[in-house]
Amino acid sequence: MFNGPEIWIIILLVVVLFGGNRLPKIARNLGKAQSELKKGLAEGIAESKKDETPKTDSN
């Protein structure tokens, strides 16, 4: 997909666009967003499994 020089160019562009001081804050926010996404997916899977359990009628 990407070779070594292409990755360095992308990293350089990110540093130039956002500045070195904002990069840790951006990375922290991305980490928080990723953990929230994983938490939401886990809750959705748990809820869908709960809905799939067959309900028994005692008629």
N, CA, C and O atoms as a Tripos MOL2 file, in Angstrom:
@<TRIPOS>MOLECULE
protein
  236   235    59     0     0
PROTEIN
NO_CHARGES

@<TRIPOS>ATOM
      1 N           0.8320   -1.1850    0.0000 N.3       1 MET1
      2 CA          0.0000    0.0000    0.0000 C.3       1 MET1
      3 C           0.8820    1.2560    0.0000 C.2       1 MET1
      4 O           0.9430    1.9720   -1.0000 O.2       1 MET1
      5 N           1.5470    1.5160    1.0960 N.am      2 PHE2
      6 CA          2.4610    2.6620    1.1720 C.3       2 PHE2
      7 C           3.8750    2.1480    1.3530 C.2       2 PHE2
      8 O           4.1080    1.1870    2.0860 O.2       2 PHE2
      9 N           4.8000    2.7800    0.6950 N.am      3 ASN3
     10 CA          6.2120    2.4650    0.8760 C.3       3 ASN3
     11 C           6.8180    3.4500    1.8640 C.2       3 ASN3
     12 O           6.1410    4.3810    2.2990 O.2       3 ASN3
     13 N           8.0640    3.2630    2.2190 N.am      4 GLY4
     14 CA          8.7430    4.1100    3.1950 C.3       4 GLY4
     15 C           8.7130    5.5920    2.8820 C.2       4 GLY4
     16 O           8.3100    6.3710    3.7460 O.2       4 GLY4
     17 N           9.1210    6.0310    1.6850 N.am      5 PRO5
     18 CA          9.1410    7.4690    1.3970 C.3       5 PRO5
     19 C           7.7480    8.1080    1.4270 C.2       5 PRO5
     20 O           7.6030    9.2630    1.8280 O.2       5 PRO5
     21 N           6.7370    7.3660    1.0090 N.am      6 GLU6
     22 CA          5.3760    7.9230    1.0100 C.3       6 GLU6
     23 C           4.8880    8.1930    2.4270 C.2       6 GLU6
     24 O           4.2270    9.2010    2.6790 O.2       6 GLU6
     25 N           5.2100    7.2990    3.3440 N.am      7 ILE7
     26 CA          4.7940    7.4950    4.7330 C.3       7 ILE7
     27 C           5.4820    8.7220    5.3200 C.2       7 ILE7
     28 O           4.8540    9.4990    6.0400 O.2       7 ILE7
     29 N           6.7650    8.9020    5.0200 N.am      8 TRP8
     30 CA          7.4880   10.0700    5.5480 C.3       8 TRP8
     31 C           6.9110   11.3730    4.9960 C.2       8 TRP8
     32 O           6.8460   12.3750    5.7090 O.2       8 TRP8
     33 N           6.4990   11.3630    3.7510 N.am      9 ILE9
     34 CA          5.8850   12.5600    3.1610 C.3       9 ILE9
     35 C           4.5600   12.8610    3.8520 C.2       9 ILE9
     36 O           4.2590   14.0190    4.1420 O.2       9 ILE9
     37 N           3.7690   11.8290    4.1150 N.am     10 ILE10
     38 CA          2.4840   12.0260    4.7960 C.3      10 ILE10
     39 C           2.7140   12.5560    6.2080 C.2      10 ILE10
     40 O           2.0210   13.4760    6.6430 O.2      10 ILE10
     41 N           3.6790   11.9870    6.9270 N.am     11 ILE11
     42 CA          3.9800   12.4560    8.2880 C.3      11 ILE11
     43 C           4.4350   13.9110    8.2590 C.2      11 ILE11
     44 O           4.0120   14.7060    9.0980 O.2      11 ILE11
     45 N           5.2710   14.2580    7.3260 N.am     12 LEU12
     46 CA          5.7410   15.6380    7.2000 C.3      12 LEU12
     47 C           4.5800   16.5850    6.9250 C.2      12 LEU12
     48 O           4.5090   17.6620    7.5170 O.2      12 LEU12
     49 N           3.6730   16.2000    6.0390 N.am     13 LEU13
     50 CA          2.5110   17.0380    5.7470 C.3      13 LEU13
     51 C           1.6150   17.2200    6.9680 C.2      13 LEU13
     52 O           1.1060   18.3160    7.2060 O.2      13 LEU13
     53 N           1.4200   16.1630    7.7350 N.am     14 VAL14
     54 CA          0.5940   16.2620    8.9420 C.3      14 VAL14
     55 C           1.2270   17.2120    9.9400 C.2      14 VAL14
     56 O           0.5290   18.0280   10.5420 O.2      14 VAL14
     57 N           2.5320   17.1210   10.1270 N.am     15 VAL15
     58 CA          3.2240   18.0140   11.0680 C.3      15 VAL15
     59 C           3.1330   19.4590   10.5970 C.2      15 VAL15
     60 O           2.9240   20.3630   11.4060 O.2      15 VAL15
     61 N           3.2860   19.6810    9.3040 N.am     16 VAL16
     62 CA          3.2170   21.0450    8.7830 C.3      16 VAL16
     63 C           1.8050   21.5980    8.9090 C.2      16 VAL16
     64 O           1.6290   22.7560    9.2860 O.2      16 VAL16
     65 N           0.7910   20.7840    8.5990 N.am     17 LEU17
     66 CA         -0.5880   21.2690    8.6480 C.3      17 LEU17
     67 C          -1.0800   21.5260   10.0680 C.2      17 LEU17
     68 O          -1.7230   22.5430   10.3270 O.2      17 LEU17
     69 N          -0.7810   20.6110   10.9890 N.am     18 PHE18
     70 CA         -1.3410   20.7240   12.3310 C.3      18 PHE18
     71 C          -0.3680   21.2860   13.3490 C.2      18 PHE18
     72 O          -0.7960   21.7580   14.4030 O.2      18 PHE18
     73 N           0.8970   21.2530   13.0770 N.am     19 GLY19
     74 CA          1.8800   21.7490   14.0270 C.3      19 GLY19
     75 C           2.2350   20.6860   15.0480 C.2      19 GLY19
     76 O           1.4070   19.8490   15.4070 O.2      19 GLY19
     77 N           3.4500   20.7280   15.5030 N.am     20 GLY20
     78 CA          3.9290   19.7330   16.4540 C.3      20 GLY20
     79 C           3.2450   19.7860   17.8030 C.2      20 GLY20
     80 O           3.1570   18.7680   18.4890 O.2      20 GLY20
     81 N           2.7560   20.9570   18.2000 N.am     21 ASN21
     82 CA          2.1300   21.0860   19.5150 C.3      21 ASN21
     83 C           0.7410   20.4620   19.5700 C.2      21 ASN21
     84 O           0.3100   20.0000   20.6260 O.2      21 ASN21
     85 N           0.0430   20.4440   18.4480 N.am     22 ARG22
     86 CA         -1.3320   19.9230   18.4440 C.3      22 ARG22
     87 C          -1.4010   18.4250   18.1900 C.2      22 ARG22
     88 O          -2.4390   17.8120   18.4390 O.2      22 ARG22
     89 N          -0.3380   17.8250   17.7070 N.am     23 LEU23
     90 CA         -0.3670   16.4030   17.3740 C.3      23 LEU23
     91 C          -0.6760   15.5030   18.5700 C.2      23 LEU23
     92 O          -1.4780   14.5820   18.4150 O.2      23 LEU23
     93 N          -0.0890   15.7120   19.7580 N.am     24 PRO24
     94 CA         -0.4580   14.8480   20.8930 C.3      24 PRO24
     95 C          -1.9370   14.9620   21.2610 C.2      24 PRO24
     96 O          -2.5660   13.9680   21.6220 O.2      24 PRO24
     97 N          -2.4840   16.1560   21.1730 N.am     25 LYS25
     98 CA         -3.8990   16.3460   21.4930 C.3      25 LYS25
     99 C          -4.7840   15.6200   20.4750 C.2      25 LYS25
    100 O          -5.7840   15.0010   20.8360 O.2      25 LYS25
    101 N          -4.4010   15.7070   19.2090 N.am     26 ILE26
    102 CA         -5.1590   15.0220   18.1590 C.3      26 ILE26
    103 C          -5.0750   13.5080   18.3580 C.2      26 ILE26
    104 O          -6.0820   12.8130   18.2280 O.2      26 ILE26
    105 N          -3.9010   12.9980   18.6670 N.am     27 ALA27
    106 CA         -3.7330   11.5620   18.8870 C.3      27 ALA27
    107 C          -4.5460   11.1010   20.0910 C.2      27 ALA27
    108 O          -5.1510   10.0300   20.0520 O.2      27 ALA27
    109 N          -4.5660   11.8910   21.1550 N.am     28 ARG28
    110 CA         -5.3410   11.5500   22.3490 C.3      28 ARG28
    111 C          -6.8240   11.4890   22.0250 C.2      28 ARG28
    112 O          -7.5180   10.5670   22.4540 O.2      28 ARG28
    113 N          -7.3130   12.4650   21.2700 N.am     29 ASN29
    114 CA         -8.7260   12.4780   20.8910 C.3      29 ASN29
    115 C          -9.0770   11.2960   19.9940 C.2      29 ASN29
    116 O         -10.1580   10.7210   20.1190 O.2      29 ASN29
    117 N          -8.1730   10.9330   19.0970 N.am     30 LEU30
    118 CA         -8.4150    9.7630   18.2500 C.3      30 LEU30
    119 C          -8.4650    8.4880   19.0800 C.2      30 LEU30
    120 O          -9.2750    7.6030   18.8030 O.2      30 LEU30
    121 N          -7.6180    8.3830   20.0870 N.am     31 GLY31
    122 CA         -7.6390    7.2220   20.9840 C.3      31 GLY31
    123 C          -8.9290    7.1360   21.7620 C.2      31 GLY31
    124 O          -9.4910    6.0520   21.9180 O.2      31 GLY31
    125 N          -9.4090    8.2720   22.2550 N.am     32 LYS32
    126 CA        -10.6850    8.2860   22.9770 C.3      32 LYS32
    127 C         -11.8330    7.9000   22.0560 C.2      32 LYS32
    128 O         -12.7250    7.1480   22.4490 O.2      32 LYS32
    129 N         -11.8110    8.4070   20.8470 N.am     33 ALA33
    130 CA        -12.8700    8.0780   19.8910 C.3      33 ALA33
    131 C         -12.8500    6.5910   19.5550 C.2      33 ALA33
    132 O         -13.9030    5.9660   19.4310 O.2      33 ALA33
    133 N         -11.6610    6.0290   19.4100 N.am     34 GLN34
    134 CA        -11.5510    4.6090   19.1070 C.3      34 GLN34
    135 C         -12.0920    3.7680   20.2610 C.2      34 GLN34
    136 O         -12.7940    2.7850   20.0240 O.2      34 GLN34
    137 N         -11.7810    4.1340   21.4960 N.am     35 SER35
    138 CA        -12.2780    3.3640   22.6360 C.3      35 SER35
    139 C         -13.7950    3.4940   22.7610 C.2      35 SER35
    140 O         -14.4640    2.5220   23.1110 O.2      35 SER35
    141 N         -14.3440    4.6660   22.4850 N.am     36 GLU36
    142 CA        -15.7970    4.8310   22.5080 C.3      36 GLU36
    143 C         -16.4600    3.9960   21.4220 C.2      36 GLU36
    144 O         -17.5250    3.4210   21.6450 O.2      36 GLU36
    145 N         -15.8410    3.9250   20.2510 N.am     37 LEU37
    146 CA        -16.3760    3.1160   19.1590 C.3      37 LEU37
    147 C         -16.3870    1.6410   19.5460 C.2      37 LEU37
    148 O         -17.3810    0.9510   19.3210 O.2      37 LEU37
    149 N         -15.3030    1.1570   20.1210 N.am     38 LYS38
    150 CA        -15.2350   -0.2390   20.5420 C.3      38 LYS38
    151 C         -16.2790   -0.5260   21.6230 C.2      38 LYS38
    152 O         -16.9120   -1.5820   21.6110 O.2      38 LYS38
    153 N         -16.4550    0.4020   22.5430 N.am     39 LYS39
    154 CA        -17.4430    0.2300   23.6080 C.3      39 LYS39
    155 C         -18.8490    0.1650   23.0140 C.2      39 LYS39
    156 O         -19.6470   -0.6870   23.4050 O.2      39 LYS39
    157 N         -19.1510    1.0420   22.0870 N.am     40 GLY40
    158 CA        -20.4610    1.0510   21.4480 C.3      40 GLY40
    159 C         -20.7110   -0.2150   20.6410 C.2      40 GLY40
    160 O         -21.8190   -0.7520   20.6560 O.2      40 GLY40
    161 N         -19.6920   -0.6950   19.9360 N.am     41 LEU41
    162 CA        -19.8410   -1.9390   19.1850 C.3      41 LEU41
    163 C         -20.0880   -3.1130   20.1120 C.2      41 LEU41
    164 O         -20.9260   -3.9670   19.8200 O.2      41 LEU41
    165 N         -19.3700   -3.1680   21.2260 N.am     42 ALA42
    166 CA        -19.5590   -4.2580   22.1860 C.3      42 ALA42
    167 C         -20.9760   -4.2230   22.7690 C.2      42 ALA42
    168 O         -21.6050   -5.2680   22.9360 O.2      42 ALA42
    169 N         -21.4740   -3.0270   23.0760 N.am     43 GLU43
    170 CA        -22.8350   -2.9130   23.5940 C.3      43 GLU43
    171 C         -23.8570   -3.3320   22.5460 C.2      43 GLU43
    172 O         -24.8460   -3.9890   22.8710 O.2      43 GLU43
    173 N         -23.6290   -2.9600   21.3030 N.am     44 GLY44
    174 CA        -24.5380   -3.3330   20.2240 C.3      44 GLY44
    175 C         -24.5580   -4.8340   20.0010 C.2      44 GLY44
    176 O         -25.6210   -5.4140   19.7790 O.2      44 GLY44
    177 N         -23.4040   -5.4650   20.0570 N.am     45 ILE45
    178 CA        -23.3340   -6.9180   19.8910 C.3      45 ILE45
    179 C         -24.0340   -7.6140   21.0530 C.2      45 ILE45
    180 O         -24.7750   -8.5760   20.8520 O.2      45 ILE45
    181 N         -23.7970   -7.1250   22.2660 N.am     46 ALA46
    182 CA        -24.4390   -7.7270   23.4350 C.3      46 ALA46
    183 C         -25.9540   -7.5910   23.3480 C.2      46 ALA46
    184 O         -26.6830   -8.5240   23.6860 O.2      46 ALA46
    185 N         -26.4230   -6.4480   22.9010 N.am     47 GLU47
    186 CA        -27.8670   -6.2430   22.7930 C.3      47 GLU47
    187 C         -28.4640   -7.1110   21.6900 C.2      47 GLU47
    188 O         -29.5650   -7.6390   21.8530 O.2      47 GLU47
    189 N         -27.7660   -7.2670   20.5820 N.am     48 SER48
    190 CA        -28.2990   -8.0960   19.5020 C.3      48 SER48
    191 C         -28.3310   -9.5630   19.9150 C.2      48 SER48
    192 O         -29.2450  -10.2940   19.5320 O.2      48 SER48
    193 N         -27.3440   -9.9970   20.6910 N.am     49 LYS49
    194 CA        -27.3620  -11.3740   21.1930 C.3      49 LYS49
    195 C         -28.4970  -11.5720   22.1870 C.2      49 LYS49
    196 O         -29.1120  -12.6370   22.2400 O.2      49 LYS49
    197 N         -28.7670  -10.5410   22.9700 N.am     50 LYS50
    198 CA        -29.8640  -10.6240   23.9430 C.3      50 LYS50
    199 C         -31.1930  -10.7360   23.2090 C.2      50 LYS50
    200 O         -32.0840  -11.4610   23.6520 O.2      50 LYS50
    201 N         -31.3370  -10.0240   22.0910 N.am     51 ASP51
    202 CA        -32.5620  -10.0680   21.3220 C.3      51 ASP51
    203 C         -32.7240  -11.3920   20.5860 C.2      51 ASP51
    204 O         -33.8500  -11.7830   20.2750 O.2      51 ASP51
    205 N         -31.6330  -12.0900   20.3010 N.am     52 GLU52
    206 CA        -31.6960  -13.3340   19.5490 C.3      52 GLU52
    207 C         -32.1090  -14.5210   20.4110 C.2      52 GLU52
    208 O         -32.5010  -15.5540   19.8690 O.2      52 GLU52
    209 N         -32.0350  -14.4080   21.7310 N.am     53 THR53
    210 CA        -32.3810  -15.5380   22.5790 C.3      53 THR53
    211 C         -33.8580  -15.8400   22.4150 C.2      53 THR53
    212 O         -34.6880  -14.9330   22.4740 O.2      53 THR53
    213 N         -34.1970  -17.1230   22.2070 N.am     54 PRO54
    214 CA        -35.6000  -17.4740   22.0020 C.3      54 PRO54
    215 C         -36.4040  -17.3050   23.2860 C.2      54 PRO54
    216 O         -35.9490  -17.6340   24.3820 O.2      54 PRO54
    217 N         -37.5860  -16.7910   23.1150 N.am     55 LYS55
    218 CA        -38.4770  -16.6000   24.2630 C.3      55 LYS55
    219 C         -39.4490  -17.7800   24.2960 C.2      55 LYS55
    220 O         -40.0550  -18.1280   23.2820 O.2      55 LYS55
    221 N         -39.5830  -18.3700   25.4400 N.am     56 THR56
    222 CA        -40.4620  -19.5310   25.5610 C.3      56 THR56
    223 C         -41.8150  -19.0790   26.0810 C.2      56 THR56
    224 O         -41.9050  -18.2690   27.0030 O.2      56 THR56
    225 N         -42.8550  -19.6120   25.4810 N.am     57 ASP57
    226 CA        -44.2190  -19.3340   25.9430 C.3      57 ASP57
    227 C         -44.6700  -20.5040   26.8000 C.2      57 ASP57
    228 O         -44.4140  -21.6590   26.4580 O.2      57 ASP57
    229 N         -45.3220  -20.2250   27.8830 N.am     58 SER58
    230 CA        -45.8210  -21.2760   28.7700 C.3      58 SER58
    231 C         -47.3150  -21.4170   28.5960 C.2      58 SER58
    232 O         -48.0710  -21.2640   29.5550 O.2      58 SER58
    233 N         -47.7590  -21.7140   27.3530 N.am     59 ASN59
    234 CA        -49.1920  -21.8990   27.0790 C.3      59 ASN59
    235 C         -49.5780  -23.3080   27.2440 C.2      59 ASN59
    236 O         -50.7430  -23.6550   27.0550 O.2      59 ASN59
@<TRIPOS>BOND
     1     1     2 1
     2     2     3 1
     3     3     4 2
     4     3     5 am
     5     5     6 1
     6     6     7 1
     7     7     8 2
     8     7     9 am
     9     9    10 1
    10    10    11 1
    11    11    12 2
    12    11    13 am
    13    13    14 1
    14    14    15 1
    15    15    16 2
    16    15    17 am
    17    17    18 1
    18    18    19 1
    19    19    20 2
    20    19    21 am
    21    21    22 1
    22    22    23 1
    23    23    24 2
    24    23    25 am
    25    25    26 1
    26    26    27 1
    27    27    28 2
    28    27    29 am
    29    29    30 1
    30    30    31 1
    31    31    32 2
    32    31    33 am
    33    33    34 1
    34    34    35 1
    35    35    36 2
    36    35    37 am
    37    37    38 1
    38    38    39 1
    39    39    40 2
    40    39    41 am
    41    41    42 1
    42    42    43 1
    43    43    44 2
    44    43    45 am
    45    45    46 1
    46    46    47 1
    47    47    48 2
    48    47    49 am
    49    49    50 1
    50    50    51 1
    51    51    52 2
    52    51    53 am
    53    53    54 1
    54    54    55 1
    55    55    56 2
    56    55    57 am
    57    57    58 1
    58    58    59 1
    59    59    60 2
    60    59    61 am
    61    61    62 1
    62    62    63 1
    63    63    64 2
    64    63    65 am
    65    65    66 1
    66    66    67 1
    67    67    68 2
    68    67    69 am
    69    69    70 1
    70    70    71 1
    71    71    72 2
    72    71    73 am
    73    73    74 1
    74    74    75 1
    75    75    76 2
    76    75    77 am
    77    77    78 1
    78    78    79 1
    79    79    80 2
    80    79    81 am
    81    81    82 1
    82    82    83 1
    83    83    84 2
    84    83    85 am
    85    85    86 1
    86    86    87 1
    87    87    88 2
    88    87    89 am
    89    89    90 1
    90    90    91 1
    91    91    92 2
    92    91    93 am
    93    93    94 1
    94    94    95 1
    95    95    96 2
    96    95    97 am
    97    97    98 1
    98    98    99 1
    99    99   100 2
   100    99   101 am
   101   101   102 1
   102   102   103 1
   103   103   104 2
   104   103   105 am
   105   105   106 1
   106   106   107 1
   107   107   108 2
   108   107   109 am
   109   109   110 1
   110   110   111 1
   111   111   112 2
   112   111   113 am
   113   113   114 1
   114   114   115 1
   115   115   116 2
   116   115   117 am
   117   117   118 1
   118   118   119 1
   119   119   120 2
   120   119   121 am
   121   121   122 1
   122   122   123 1
   123   123   124 2
   124   123   125 am
   125   125   126 1
   126   126   127 1
   127   127   128 2
   128   127   129 am
   129   129   130 1
   130   130   131 1
   131   131   132 2
   132   131   133 am
   133   133   134 1
   134   134   135 1
   135   135   136 2
   136   135   137 am
   137   137   138 1
   138   138   139 1
   139   139   140 2
   140   139   141 am
   141   141   142 1
   142   142   143 1
   143   143   144 2
   144   143   145 am
   145   145   146 1
   146   146   147 1
   147   147   148 2
   148   147   149 am
   149   149   150 1
   150   150   151 1
   151   151   152 2
   152   151   153 am
   153   153   154 1
   154   154   155 1
   155   155   156 2
   156   155   157 am
   157   157   158 1
   158   158   159 1
   159   159   160 2
   160   159   161 am
   161   161   162 1
   162   162   163 1
   163   163   164 2
   164   163   165 am
   165   165   166 1
   166   166   167 1
   167   167   168 2
   168   167   169 am
   169   169   170 1
   170   170   171 1
   171   171   172 2
   172   171   173 am
   173   173   174 1
   174   174   175 1
   175   175   176 2
   176   175   177 am
   177   177   178 1
   178   178   179 1
   179   179   180 2
   180   179   181 am
   181   181   182 1
   182   182   183 1
   183   183   184 2
   184   183   185 am
   185   185   186 1
   186   186   187 1
   187   187   188 2
   188   187   189 am
   189   189   190 1
   190   190   191 1
   191   191   192 2
   192   191   193 am
   193   193   194 1
   194   194   195 1
   195   195   196 2
   196   195   197 am
   197   197   198 1
   198   198   199 1
   199   199   200 2
   200   199   201 am
   201   201   202 1
   202   202   203 1
   203   203   204 2
   204   203   205 am
   205   205   206 1
   206   206   207 1
   207   207   208 2
   208   207   209 am
   209   209   210 1
   210   210   211 1
   211   211   212 2
   212   211   213 am
   213   213   214 1
   214   214   215 1
   215   215   216 2
   216   215   217 am
   217   217   218 1
   218   218   219 1
   219   219   220 2
   220   219   221 am
   221   221   222 1
   222   222   223 1
   223   223   224 2
   224   223   225 am
   225   225   226 1
   226   226   227 1
   227   227   228 2
   228   227   229 am
   229   229   230 1
   230   230   231 1
   231   231   232 2
   232   231   233 am
   233   233   234 1
   234   234   235 1
   235   235   236 2
@<TRIPOS>SUBSTRUCTURE
     1 MET1         2 RESIDUE 1 A MET
     2 PHE2         6 RESIDUE 1 A PHE
     3 ASN3        10 RESIDUE 1 A ASN
     4 GLY4        14 RESIDUE 1 A GLY
     5 PRO5        18 RESIDUE 1 A PRO
     6 GLU6        22 RESIDUE 1 A GLU
     7 ILE7        26 RESIDUE 1 A ILE
     8 TRP8        30 RESIDUE 1 A TRP
     9 ILE9        34 RESIDUE 1 A ILE
    10 ILE10       38 RESIDUE 1 A ILE
    11 ILE11       42 RESIDUE 1 A ILE
    12 LEU12       46 RESIDUE 1 A LEU
    13 LEU13       50 RESIDUE 1 A LEU
    14 VAL14       54 RESIDUE 1 A VAL
    15 VAL15       58 RESIDUE 1 A VAL
    16 VAL16       62 RESIDUE 1 A VAL
    17 LEU17       66 RESIDUE 1 A LEU
    18 PHE18       70 RESIDUE 1 A PHE
    19 GLY19       74 RESIDUE 1 A GLY
    20 GLY20       78 RESIDUE 1 A GLY
    21 ASN21       82 RESIDUE 1 A ASN
    22 ARG22       86 RESIDUE 1 A ARG
    23 LEU23       90 RESIDUE 1 A LEU
    24 PRO24       94 RESIDUE 1 A PRO
    25 LYS25       98 RESIDUE 1 A LYS
    26 ILE26      102 RESIDUE 1 A ILE
    27 ALA27      106 RESIDUE 1 A ALA
    28 ARG28      110 RESIDUE 1 A ARG
    29 ASN29      114 RESIDUE 1 A ASN
    30 LEU30      118 RESIDUE 1 A LEU
    31 GLY31      122 RESIDUE 1 A GLY
    32 LYS32      126 RESIDUE 1 A LYS
    33 ALA33      130 RESIDUE 1 A ALA
    34 GLN34      134 RESIDUE 1 A GLN
    35 SER35      138 RESIDUE 1 A SER
    36 GLU36      142 RESIDUE 1 A GLU
    37 LEU37      146 RESIDUE 1 A LEU
    38 LYS38      150 RESIDUE 1 A LYS
    39 LYS39      154 RESIDUE 1 A LYS
    40 GLY40      158 RESIDUE 1 A GLY
    41 LEU41      162 RESIDUE 1 A LEU
    42 ALA42      166 RESIDUE 1 A ALA
    43 GLU43      170 RESIDUE 1 A GLU
    44 GLY44      174 RESIDUE 1 A GLY
    45 ILE45      178 RESIDUE 1 A ILE
    46 ALA46      182 RESIDUE 1 A ALA
    47 GLU47      186 RESIDUE 1 A GLU
    48 SER48      190 RESIDUE 1 A SER
    49 LYS49      194 RESIDUE 1 A LYS
    50 LYS50      198 RESIDUE 1 A LYS
    51 ASP51      202 RESIDUE 1 A ASP
    52 GLU52      206 RESIDUE 1 A GLU
    53 THR53      210 RESIDUE 1 A THR
    54 PRO54      214 RESIDUE 1 A PRO
    55 LYS55      218 RESIDUE 1 A LYS
    56 THR56      222 RESIDUE 1 A THR
    57 ASP57      226 RESIDUE 1 A ASP
    58 SER58      230 RESIDUE 1 A SER
    59 ASN59      234 RESIDUE 1 A ASN
